[in-house]
Amino acid sequence: MDDKSLAHYRIGEKLGEGGMGEVYAAEDTKLGRQVALKILPEKMAGAPERLERFEREAKAVAALNHPNIVTIHSVEEAGGHHFITMELVEGKTLAELLLKGALPLDSFLEVALSLTDALNAAHGRGITHRDLKPANVMVGGEDGRIKVLDFGLSKIRGLEQPQENTVTAAATLTQQGVILGTVPYMSPEQLQGKPVDHRSDIFSLGIMLYEMATGRRPFQGETSVDLISSILRDVPRPVTEVKVDLPRDLGRIVRRCLEKDPQRRYQSVQDIRTELQDLDRESAKTTTTTPSIAVLPFVDMSPEGDQEYFCDGIAEELINALIKAGGLRIPSRTSAFGFKGKDLNIQEIGKELNVETVLEGSVRKAGNRLRINARLGKVADGYQLWAETFDREMEDVFAIQDEIARNISRALKGVLTDQDEASTPKAPTENVKAYEYYLRGRQLFHNLSRPSLERARRLFKRACELDPNYANAWAGIADCCSLMYMYWDATEAQLQEAEAASQKALELDSDAAESHVARGLAVSLNQRYDEATREFEHAIELNPELFEALYFYARTCVAHGKREQAATLFEQACRQRPEDYVAPNFLGALNATLGRKNESEAAYRRSLEAAERHLDLFPEEPRALYMGANALAILNEDNRARDWAERATLADPEEPVVLYNVACTFAKLGDVDKAIDCLDEAITFGMGQKDWFEHDADLDVLRDNPRFDALLERL
């Protein structure tokens, strides 16, 4: 605006442009105060519909007397200009603050609670903002208050829109079929030109919460068309995966805000505010930052290059030792080992795992000589915090692991705590050869296939032959037998061996949480649920962060009919291992039986997202494919479900468990013939779990088919 004054207002600098006008700082010379003027451009003032909407914004905001919404002073006309006077809000826009990246959690919660408070007030008066974005939120000023600005595109429930005989672009700005808003923060219904209500603001709020929490927007695109397509179709990566130190409940809140279907979102901002307040209270309990470290698989530098099992075992043992010591946040073995063989530096890996430090190392083993190099580096700048080379005899391997764990604790915590001292593990065996057999078995055990479990069991047994007092190896035997019983060979022999080995492990080391998990799983398969409960609860008491204890306890609760407790345990397991795609799949099914539709779909989405990330690292992993296919079928993404199911069978065409689970997916998709074909092949290749066929609800659609009856006869 060229004029220096308007009525009794002295015009200052231009502050910006809102939904329906230009905004200037000004001085009210009558009252001697600083204000903001929002002036409707002259070319728009001549359009009745523009003028009506301009005045409508003033009426809408003036009706909202709220500390987090900009205050309207007056609506005026002077010198041919129509304008609104409002309070002048100092500080920076949220958009400016986000240029520096994600907000700290305390700042995030302060802004988020203020936003929900403001929106709750607006929605309570029937007002939908429709252009909610960081540029329309001011943060700071003298009182540090957050203010929502620019209701220029607001929609007031019950207020009639102007009707014109001549249809023009201006006349249809608030009508169905026209996109209105700022694309990166718009809801799917806005982009599709559909009618909107307050739930559109909830989607926009979800985008803002995502950006505030992670420093990046959930939907990306090089062009507006790409961005619109992303908003309409893509499922964003969970905030707790982008930044793994964020509270899991925050991820759930943001995910529900960003549901494509308005019916699946929160139905009121007050519900979001209540959950954020709960999160704020929980956050206040923890005022210090927990140091974080990722332990990468060590590199095999041995002359023959045949010590990968030993390198992996050393890293896994260090992870377990550091978890037991407490006071550190440590990504799981699965997360860290996903970077094996990747040409990435510690800064790139640390960023992906969202940790402050990374431990990497190498092993050179020749005969009875052992050289281990270990290095602890900072992710931020690559600075070396600690490094050491251990050149010892093989018999010293446990002392080396202990020294590395102690040095890490000292480097990250500053001192060795009493818990560090108390958690120093005793050597699990004095027989180095038995330890090597055990590590070979652990490497195979993680492959989770029938051949690998059978080989792992033989190696664990060999370890026990060399050292009959090796508790970990006995627990390994029990776990192999239990899993064999669950998935491939449901015979009494497997159960008896699982029970005997788990009892032996417990007798040898009752302080090992893993022994109690092995025992709990074995007795639960024998339907001794009370005994299993005691063992799992003892394991969790010994190690509250042990994923296996939470996961198998949850499955035991399902079998025992304790669905509410199972859901809680599965949720805890998901929090403990965010990269796992199996536990959220079970949680989704469980929530469905409990009538929690939104929570069920959220869990299936979590499972799908985890499976997608796993497949980025291991593209043909059959278990991730069939679990992901199951989630896709539930989420009505039929084409992708079918594609993933077929990929799973191609990856392992003779594995009965793969074929069975793929059959379940085809049954969900309504492809009865394909489902029965897969079940037929599963039986051919050794599937013997008749109770699965008889009781799995996924197969209900097949039960009236004569071919299915014939399959039951073969089992």
N, C-alpha and C positions, 0 to 999 in steps of 0.2 A: 504494500500500500504506500503510495507516494505522499499522502497528506501526513502532517506531523501531529494533527489533533483530530478528534472526532467528538463532537459535543463537548463535554467537560473532561474528556480523557486525553491525556498527552501520550501519543503513541511511541513506544520504544522499539526494541529489536523484535524481529520475527522469530517466533519460537518453533513454528512448524505448521503442518497442515493436517487437519483431522478429517473425519469421514465426510463432513459437510462444510468445511470452511478453513480459512487461514487463521492462525493463532498468533497474537502479538502480546508482548508485555506492555503494560500501560500504567499511567498514574491517574487515579481518580482525584482531580484537583478540588472537588467539592469536599470529599471526606478525607483527603490526604492519605490515601492508602494505595498500595500497589495491587493491581489486578491483572487478569488476563482477559483479552478480548478475542472472541471468536467471531470473525466477520465473514458473512456469506458473500462470495464474489458477485460483482454486479451482474455478470452475464447469467448467473443462476438466480439472482433475486427476482428476475422477470418471469421465471417459471413458477407458476403457483404450486406445483407439486414439490418443487425444491424448497420453496419458502415454507410450505406447510411442514415438511420434514424437519427443517431447521428449527422451527418453533416447537415441534414435537419433542426434539431432543431436550430443549430447555425445560419443557414441562415434565418430561420423564425424570431428568436428573434433579430438578428442583423438588420433586416429590420425595426424593431420597435424602433424608437428613442423616448422613452416616459418616463417621470419621474416616473411613477408607474410600470414600467416593468424593470426587471434587465437588465443591459447593457452588451452586449457581446463585448469583446476586440479582440479576435482572435480565430482561429481554428488551432491547431498545431499537429505535430507528432514528437516524440522524444523517443529514446530508445525502440522502438516497441510499444509505447503507443500513442493512439489518445486521444486528450483532447481539451476542450474549456477553455479559460480564460475569466473570467467575473468579474464584480465588486463584491467586498465583502460587503454584506449587514449585518450590525449589528442590534441588537435588538432581539426580540423574535418572534416566529411564532404566527400567530393568534390561532393556535391549543393550544399553551401553555397558551395564555391569556384566552381562553375559559374554561380552567380547573377550573378557579375561578368562572365561571358562566356567566350570560348574561352581555353584555356590557351596560353601561349607554347610554341613547338615543343619547346624543351628540357624544359620541365615536362611537356608532353604525353608525350614519350618516356619520361621517368622514371616517370610513373604507369603508362603502358601496359606497359612492361617488367615492372614489379612485379606488375601484374595478371596478365599472362600467366605469370609465374613461379609465382604462387600457384595459378592454375587448372591449370597443367601438373602441379603436385604433387597436387592434388585428383583430377584426372582419372586420373592414374597409379595412384591407389588405388581407382579405380572410383567416385568420388564426383562427382555432378553437382550444382551449386549450386542452380539453377532459380529463383533470385530475385536474380540479379546486377543491381545498379543503383547509381548514384552514392551513394545514401543508405546503402548497405552497404559503403562504402569510406571508411576514415579516412585522412586525410593530415596529417602533421605530428607533433606531440609533440616530446619532447626529442631523439630521434634522427632525426627527419624521415622515419621509415619509413612506407610505405603498408601498411595492413592490411585484408584482406577479412574482413567480419563476417557474422554471421547465416546460418548454414547450416540454419535452421529448416525450410526446404522442400526440403532436400537429398535426393537419391535415391542409394542405394548399390547398385551393381550386385551382384546375387546375393543380396541380403537380402530375405527373404520379407516381404510386407506382411501385417498382421493380417487375418484373415478373420472376419466376423461373420455370424450368421444373419439379423440385422435390418439392412436396408440403410438407412443414414442419410447425411445430408450429410457428417457428420464421418467416417464410415467409408469414404467414397469420395474423400477428398481427394487421395490419391496414386494413384488408379486411372484407367485410360483413360476419356476422355469428360468429364472435369472440368477446368475451367480453374484453374490454380494458379500464382500469381506476381503481379507488378506490371505492369499492362497496358502502359504505355509502353515497357517493356524486354523484353517477352515475344516469344518466337519464334512463327512461324506455327503450328508443330505444337503448341505449348502452347495457343494460342488455339483451335485446332480440337479440343482434348482428345485428341490423339493421343499415343502413347508417345513419350517424349523420351529422349535420351542426351546425351553431352557436347557434341554439336554444337548443341544448344539454347543452351548457355552461350556458344558462339562467336557466335551471332546476337546475343545480349544484349550481349556484349562489343563487337560491331560498332556497335550503337546508342550505347554509351558512348563508343567511340572517335570516332564521328561528332560527338557532342555536345561532347566535349573539344576537338576540332579546330576546330569552327565556332561553338560557342556556342549551337547550336540542335539540336533533335532531328530525325532524318531523317523521322519520320512524325508527321503532325499530324491533329487532329480536334477539333471543338468539343465532341463528346460521346464517351463511351466506345465507342459503336457506330461512330461515324465513325473513331475512332482504330484500332479493330480492323480495320475495312475498309481503312484506309490501310496497315497492316502487312501484311495479306494480299495486297493488290493493287498498291500503288504502288511505283514505282522511284524512290528518293530522288535528288535532285539531287546530283551528285558533289561531294565535299568540296572538290575543287580548282576547282570553279566557284563555290562559296560563298565560298571564300578562295583566290584564284588564286595566292597566294605559297606555298601548301603544296606539298610535294614530290609530283610525279605518282605516285610509287610508293606514297605513303600513300593516295591515292585508290583505287588498285588494291587495296590490302590491305583497306580498309574496304568497298569494293564487294563483294569476294568473301566477307567475313564476313556480309554482308547478303543473300546469295542466299536466295530463298524455299525452294528445295529443299535439304535438308541434304546431299545427295550432291554438290552443286555448291559447297558451302562448303569452307573448309579442313577437313581431316579430323582435325587435331590442333592444339592450341594451340601446341605446340612449333614448328610450321611458321610460325605467325604471329610468334612470338618471334624466330625466326631472321631473318625479313625485317625486323622492327622494329630488330633489332641492326644489320643492314646499313644501314638508314636512319639510325640513330644515328651510325654511323661517318661516313656521308656528310655529315650535318648538322654534325658537329664540324669538318669542313674549312672550313665557312663560318660565321664568327662575327659578321660584320657584316651589317646589313640594307641591301639594295640600294634606293636611292630609286626611287620609281615615279611614272609620269606617264601620263595619257591625253591624247592630242591629238585634240580634237573637230574635225569639219568646220567650217570657217569659214562665217560667215553672209554671204550676198550682200546688200550694201547699195547696189549699183549702181542708177542711176536706172531702167534698163530691166529690172532683175532677171533678166538673162540670163547671169550669170557664175558659175553654180553649178559648172560644170566647172573654172573657175579657182580657186574657193574650195576645192573638194575636192582639187585638185592641190597647192595650197599646203600643206594639212594633210598630205597623203600624202608630199610631199617632206620636210617637217619630221620625220615619223615615221622615214623612211629615214635622214635625217641623224643623228638622235639614236640610232638603233640602231647605226649605224656608229661613233659616238663611244664607245659602250660605257658600262658603269657604271650603266645605268638599266634598270629593268624597264618595258616599254612594251606595253600591249595592242595587238593588230594593228589594221590599218585596218578590217577587217570588224567587229571588236568595237566600236571607237569610233564608226564611222559608223552603227552600228545605232541610235544615239540622235539621228540627224538629224531635226529637226522635232518632237522630243518635248518636251513642256512640263515639263522637269525641271531642278532646280538642280544645281550642281556637287556638292553633298553627296550628292544622290540618285544621280547618275551615278557619282561616285567610289565610293560604297558598292557599286553593282552591279558595277563593274569592279575593285573591290578595289585601288584606288590611293590614294596619299597626296595627289597633286596633279593638277590638271586645267588644260590649256591650252585656252582658248577665244579666239575672235577674230572679226573681221569684215573684209570687203573691200569697198571702194568703188572701182570702176574707171570712169573717164569719159575717153574718148579715150586719150591717152597718160599721163594722170595716175593715180596709184595711191595710195590711202590704206588702210593696213592697221593695224587696232587689235589688239593681242595682250595677253592678261591671263593670268597664272599664279596660280592660287588654291589654297589648302589645303583639302582636303576636310573635315578635322576641324572647322574653325570658319569657313570661308569667307574667311579672312584673305588679303589680296592680297600675294603674295610679290614680284611684279614686273609692271609694265605699261608699255606704250609705244605711241605712235602714230607710224607711219612715213608721212610725206607726201612721196612721191618721184615721179620719172619711172618709167615702166614698165621702162626699161633697168636700174633698180636692184633689180629683184625678187630676183635671186640674192643680192645683198649683204644685203637685208632678211632673207631666210631664214637666212643665215649669222649675222646679228646675233641673231635670235630664238633659234636653237639655242645660241649661245654664252651668252646671258643665262640660258637655262634650265639649262644645265650649271653655270654659276656659282651660280645660286640654289639648286640641289639638291645639288651636290657641295661647295659652299663655295669652290672654286677651279677654274680651268681646268687640266686635266691635260695632260701631253704628248700623250696620245692625242686629247684634244679638239683641240689645236692641229694635230696631224698629220692629223686626219680632216676638217679644213675642206675641203669639196668645191670643186673648180673648177667654174666655170660650165659647164653641159653644152653650152651653145650661146651664141653672141653675138647670135643672131638672135631677137629677142623674139617676132616673129610665128611663127617655127618652134616656139618653146616653147609658144605658145598652141595651135597645132595638136597638139602632142604631148600637152598636158594634156587636150584634147578627146578625143583617141584613148584615153588612159588611162581616162577615165570610161566610155567605151563598152566598152573591153576587159573591165572588171570585170563587165559584164552577162552575159558568156559565153553568147551566143546567136549563131547564124549571121549574122543581119542586123547585129548589133552588132559582131561581129568583122570583117565585110566593111567596114563603115563605119570602124572603128578603123584597119584596114590602109590605107585611102585617106588618112586623116588623117596617119598616120605617114609615108606616102610623100610627102605634101605638105610635111611638116616636113623630110624629107630633100632634097627639091627646093630648099627655101630655104636649107638648110645641109647640104651633102653630108657633112660631118664630124660629124654629130649621132649619136653611138654609141647613145644610148638609143632614138632613133627607129628605127634599123636593127634593134636588138634587138626592138623592138615589132613590126616587120614580120615578123621571123622567128617570134616567138611566135604571132602571128595565123595564119600559114601552117601552123605545126605543129599548132595546135589544130584548124584547119579540116581538115587531113589526118586527125587522130585521130578526129574526130566526124562530119564531114559530107562531105568531098570527098577521098577517098583516091586522089588522082591524082598522077602524076609531077610535074606542074607545081607543085603545092603544095610537094612535097618539094624541088624544085630551088630555088624561091624562098626557102624556109626556110633551106636550106644557104647560099645566096649571101648573104642578108641577115645571118645569124648570123656568117659569116666576116668580113663588112665591119665589124660591130659589134666583133668581137674585135680586128681590126686597128687600129681607131680608139681603143679603150680596153680594154687587156688587164688593167687593174687593177679593172675593174667585175665584181663577182660575177654580176650580171645578164647580162652578155654571155656569160660561160662557161655559164650555165644555158641561155640561148637556143641556144648552139652544141651543148651536150650533148643537148638535146631533139631538135634537128634531125638530128644524126647517129645518135642512137639509133633514130629512126624509119626510118632507112636501114639499120638492123641492124648498125651499126659500133659494137658495144658496148664494145670496149676504148677507142676514142677517146672515146666518151660518158663512160665511167668517169673518164678523166683530166680531162675538162672539169668534171664534177660535183664531183669531189674538189677541184679547184682553186677552184671557186666556194665550197665549204664552208670551205676554208682561208682565203679572203678574207673570208667572212661566215658564221660557224658558225650564225647564227640565221636564215638565209634559208630560209623555209619551202619555197619553190619548188625550191630546190636539193635539199633532203632528199626532198621528195615525188616529183619526177620522177626522181631517182636511184633511189629505191625501185622505181618502176614499171619503170625500165630493168633493175634487178636481177631483177625478176619475169620479164620477157621473156627474160632471159639465163639463167634457171634458177637464179639465186642466191637461193633463197627465205629462208634464214636471215638473210642480210645485208639482204634487202628488209624482213623483219619488224623488224629493229633500226632501219632508217631510217624506216619508217612510224611506229614508236613514238616516235622522236625528233621527227618532224614533228608528231605528236599533242601532244607536250609543248610544242612551240614555238607551236602555234596551237590552244589547247584548244577554241575555238569551231568549229573545222572539223569537218564531219560526213562528209567524203569519205574522208580518210586512214584513220580508224578502220574505215570500211566495208571498205576494201581489206585492212586488217590483220586484220579478222575472217575474211574469206575465206581469207587466207594462212595464218592460224593453224589453220584447219580442215584445210587440205591437209597441214599439218605434224603433225596429230593432237593438237593442243592444244585440246581441247574447251572447257575452262573459260576459257582466254585468248581463244578465238574468241568465245564468248558475251559475255565482258566487253567486247571491242572493239565488237561490234555494239550492245551497250547504250550504250556511249560515243557511238557514231554516232547512235543514236536520240535520246539526251538532247540532243546538240548540235543535231540537226535540230529538235527540239521548241522549243528556245530560239530558234533562227533563225526559226521560224514564228511565234513570239510577236511578233516584230518585223515579219516579212513573211509574212502568213498564206497567201498563194497563190503562194509561190515554188516553181515546179515541180520544180527540182532537189532541194531539201530534201524535198519530198513523195515523190519517187520513191526517193531514197536512204533516207529513213525507212521507206517501204513495204517496201523490200528487207530492212531490219533487222527490222522487225516480222514479216515472213514467216519469217525464220530463227528468231526467238524465239517462234514458234508463237502469235503474236497475230493470228490470221487475219482476224478481222473488221476490226480497225484497219488491217491491211495492205491489205485490199481497199478500204476507205474512202479511205485516203491515195492509193492508186494511181489511183482514179477521180477524186479531186480534182486530181491532177497532170495528167491528160488534159483535164480541164475548164479548167485554168489555161492550157494551151498545146496545143490539140487538133491542131495541124498541125506540131508540131515532131518530126522523126523520132527524135532522141535520147530525148526524153521517152517517145514511144510504144514505142521499143525497150526501155527500162528497165522501163516498166510491164508490157510483155509478159513480161519475166524474172520479175517478181513474181507475175504470174498463173500462170506455169509452176511456180514454187515452191509455189503454193497448189493446184496440180493442176487448174486450170481451163484445159484445153488449148485449147478453142475460143476463149475470150477472149484467150488469149495469141497464138494465130495471127491472130485479127482485128487485134490491135494491131500485129503484125509486118507484116501486109498493108498497113495504113494507113501504117506507117513507110516502106515501100518506095514507096508511092504519093506520099508527100511528099518523096521524095528520098534515102532511106537507100540507101547503096551499099556498105557495109562487109560484103562477102560472108564474109570470114574470121571476123567476129563470129558470124554465123549458123552457120558450120561448126564452130567450136571452142569456143564459150561453153558451159560445163558446165551453166549454168542452163537451157539449151534442150534438154538431153538427153532429157527426157520427151516432147519433140515429134517426135523424129527418125523414129519409125515411122509418123507420120501422113502420108498422101498429100498433104494440104494444105500441109504444111511442105515436102515435096519440090517442090511446085509453086512455092513462094516462092523456093526456091534457083534454080529455072530462070529466074526473072525478074531475078535479080541479075547 
